[in-house]
């Protein structure tokens, strides 16, 4: 069975697949077009010998995919079924998660290579988030490095999340927890089952800074 695309992936793909201005208005990022066009003017056209590009992505995004995500890009470019998924998504409209999933389902042998590049925790939306979406990661969005996050803080592991210092769990948003670590109190993503967590993380019991017990996503057990 082909694993369906997560909702976050579909939202991110919307930004890349649809004309930037139209999609930006749908999700409230009206400055996306301006930011992206400015970056595009400063960059040359991506090299023609490598293509793993979704339809209508910008040159700045494509350049990042071809360099920072080169291994994943080559994996898709060398797989005809992955290329078929890319071609199929040209017909997908803003917010149409079913269309994205159908493209993957119709080309199952390309699914792994496609999601290795374009899932919400993959290189396109972590390492290349700024180039492709025109912004850094918000709280609890996936990351690999602190520089990929608006707060400057990643959870410190590949497949992590953008975190931030906190005083109470309310600072981390509903359902999430402010956990005391040795050097600071930081936000952890709340969960009910491991399926709620990013790949490589587990859903573990923890006590927040106020002593309230709950469940959070972690690679190692957070402070009890």
C-alpha positions as CSV (number, residue, x, y, z in Angstrom):
1,X,0.0,0.0,0.0
2,X,1.3,3.5,-0.9
3,X,1.5,5.7,2.1
4,X,-0.7,8.8,1.5
5,X,0.8,12.3,1.6
6,X,0.4,14.1,4.9
7,X,-1.8,17.1,5.0
8,X,1.2,19.4,5.7
9,X,2.9,18.1,2.5
10,X,-0.2,18.9,0.5
11,X,-0.2,22.5,1.8
12,X,3.5,22.9,1.0
13,X,3.1,21.4,-2.4
14,X,0.2,23.9,-3.0
15,X,2.7,26.7,-2.7
16,X,5.0,25.1,-5.3
17,X,2.4,23.8,-7.8
18,X,0.0,26.7,-8.1
19,X,0.9,30.2,-9.3
20,X,2.6,31.8,-6.3
21,X,0.2,34.7,-5.8
22,X,-3.0,32.7,-6.0
23,X,-1.9,30.0,-3.6
24,X,-0.4,32.6,-1.3
25,X,-3.8,34.3,-0.9
26,X,-5.5,31.0,-0.1
27,X,-3.2,30.4,2.9
28,X,-2.6,34.0,3.9
29,X,0.9,34.5,2.6
30,X,0.3,37.5,0.4
31,X,4.0,38.5,0.3
32,X,5.1,35.2,-1.0
33,X,5.2,36.3,-4.6
34,X,7.3,39.4,-3.9
35,X,9.8,37.5,-1.8
36,X,10.1,34.7,-4.3
37,X,10.5,36.9,-7.4
38,X,13.3,38.9,-5.8
39,X,15.2,35.8,-5.0
40,X,14.6,34.5,-8.6
41,X,16.1,37.5,-10.2
42,X,19.4,36.9,-8.4
43,X,19.8,33.4,-9.6
44,X,20.6,31.8,-12.9
45,X,18.4,29.1,-14.6
46,X,19.0,25.7,-12.9
47,X,21.3,23.3,-14.8
48,X,19.5,21.3,-17.5
49,X,21.2,18.0,-16.8
50,X,19.3,17.5,-13.5
51,X,15.6,17.9,-13.0
52,X,13.4,16.7,-10.1
53,X,11.3,19.9,-10.3
54,X,7.6,20.2,-9.6
55,X,5.8,22.2,-12.3
56,X,6.2,26.0,-12.0
57,X,8.6,26.1,-9.1
58,X,10.9,29.0,-9.0
59,X,14.6,29.0,-10.1
60,X,15.7,29.7,-6.5
61,X,13.8,26.6,-5.3
62,X,15.1,24.5,-8.2
63,X,18.7,25.5,-7.6
64,X,18.4,24.6,-3.9
65,X,16.9,21.2,-4.8
66,X,19.7,20.5,-7.3
67,X,22.4,21.3,-4.8
68,X,21.4,20.9,-1.2
69,X,19.0,18.0,-2.0
70,X,21.1,16.6,-4.9
71,X,21.0,12.9,-3.8
72,X,17.2,13.0,-3.3
73,X,16.8,14.9,-6.6
74,X,18.9,12.4,-8.6
75,X,16.9,9.6,-7.0
76,X,13.7,11.0,-8.4
77,X,15.2,12.1,-11.7
78,X,16.5,8.6,-12.3
79,X,13.1,7.0,-11.7
80,X,10.5,7.2,-14.5
81,X,7.7,6.6,-12.1
82,X,8.8,9.5,-9.9
83,X,9.0,11.7,-13.0
84,X,5.5,10.6,-13.9
85,X,4.3,11.8,-10.4
86,X,5.9,15.2,-11.1
87,X,4.2,15.5,-14.5
88,X,0.8,14.4,-13.0
89,X,0.9,17.1,-10.3
90,X,0.7,19.8,-12.9
91,X,-3.0,19.1,-13.0
92,X,-3.5,19.4,-9.3
93,X,-5.1,22.6,-8.0
94,X,-4.7,24.5,-4.7
95,X,-5.4,22.4,-1.6
96,X,-6.5,19.3,-3.6
97,X,-4.8,16.6,-1.4
98,X,-6.8,13.9,-3.2
99,X,-5.1,14.9,-6.5
100,X,-1.6,14.7,-5.0
101,X,-2.3,11.3,-3.5
102,X,-3.9,10.0,-6.7
103,X,-0.7,11.0,-8.6
104,X,1.4,9.0,-6.1
105,X,-1.1,6.1,-6.1
106,X,-1.1,5.8,-9.9
107,X,2.7,5.6,-9.9
108,X,3.6,3.5,-6.8
109,X,7.1,2.6,-7.9
110,X,8.0,6.3,-7.8
111,X,6.4,7.0,-4.4
112,X,9.5,6.4,-2.2
113,X,11.7,8.6,-4.4
114,X,9.1,11.3,-4.6
115,X,8.5,11.4,-0.8
116,X,12.2,11.3,-0.1
117,X,12.3,14.7,-1.7
118,X,8.9,16.2,-1.2
119,X,7.3,14.9,2.0
120,X,6.8,17.5,4.7
121,X,9.9,16.2,6.6
122,X,12.1,15.8,3.5
123,X,14.8,18.0,2.1
124,X,12.5,20.3,0.0
125,X,10.6,21.5,3.0
126,X,13.4,21.5,5.6
127,X,16.8,22.4,4.0
128,X,15.2,24.2,1.1
129,X,12.2,25.7,2.9
130,X,13.4,29.3,2.7
131,X,14.2,29.0,-1.0
132,X,11.0,27.1,-1.9
133,X,8.5,28.7,0.4
134,X,10.0,32.1,1.1
135,X,10.2,31.6,4.8
136,X,11.8,29.7,7.7
137,X,10.0,27.1,9.7
138,X,7.4,28.0,12.3
139,X,7.1,26.4,15.7
140,X,6.9,22.5,15.5
141,X,7.4,22.4,11.7
142,X,10.1,19.9,10.5
143,X,13.8,20.9,10.4
144,X,17.3,19.5,10.4
145,X,19.2,22.7,11.5
146,X,18.4,25.7,13.6
147,X,19.0,28.1,10.7
148,X,15.9,26.5,9.0
149,X,13.6,27.8,11.8
150,X,12.3,31.3,12.5
151,X,13.3,30.8,16.1
152,X,16.8,29.7,15.2
153,X,16.2,26.5,17.3
154,X,15.8,23.0,15.9
155,X,15.3,20.0,18.2
156,X,18.9,19.1,17.4
157,X,18.5,16.0,15.2
158,X,17.8,15.0,11.6
159,X,14.1,14.7,11.4
160,X,13.5,17.2,14.2
161,X,11.1,20.1,14.7
162,X,11.4,23.8,15.1
163,X,11.2,24.6,18.7
164,X,11.4,27.7,21.0
165,X,12.1,28.5,24.6
166,X,9.0,28.6,26.7
167,X,7.8,29.5,30.2
168,X,4.6,27.4,30.2
169,X,3.0,24.8,27.8
170,X,0.6,27.5,26.7
171,X,3.6,29.2,24.9
172,X,3.8,26.0,22.7
173,X,0.3,25.9,21.4
174,X,-2.7,23.7,22.2
175,X,-1.8,20.0,22.9
176,X,2.0,20.6,23.1
177,X,4.3,20.7,26.1
178,X,6.9,23.0,27.6
179,X,9.6,20.6,28.9
180,X,12.5,21.4,31.1
181,X,15.8,20.4,29.6
182,X,19.2,21.0,31.3
183,X,19.9,24.3,29.6
184,X,16.4,25.7,28.9
185,X,12.7,25.0,28.8
186,X,11.7,24.2,25.2
187,X,8.5,23.2,23.3
188,X,7.8,19.6,22.5
189,X,5.2,18.4,20.0
190,X,2.2,16.7,21.8
191,X,1.0,13.3,20.6
192,X,-1.5,10.5,21.3
193,X,0.3,7.7,19.3
194,X,3.7,7.5,17.6
195,X,1.8,8.1,14.3
196,X,1.4,11.7,15.4
197,X,5.2,12.2,15.4
198,X,7.7,12.8,12.7
199,X,9.6,9.7,11.5
200,X,12.2,8.5,13.9
201,X,10.5,9.9,17.0
202,X,8.4,8.1,19.6
203,X,5.4,9.3,21.6
204,X,6.6,9.3,25.2
205,X,5.1,10.2,28.6
206,X,6.6,13.4,30.1
207,X,5.9,16.0,32.8
208,X,5.9,19.7,31.7
209,X,7.4,22.6,33.6
210,X,4.2,23.0,35.7
211,X,4.3,19.3,36.7
212,X,1.4,18.3,34.4
213,X,1.9,14.8,32.8
214,X,1.2,14.2,29.1
215,X,2.6,12.7,26.0
216,X,5.2,14.3,23.6
217,X,7.2,13.3,20.6
218,X,10.8,12.7,21.4
219,X,13.8,10.8,20.1
220,X,15.1,10.3,23.7
221,X,13.1,10.4,26.8
222,X,12.5,14.1,27.9
223,X,13.0,15.2,31.5
224,X,10.6,13.3,33.7
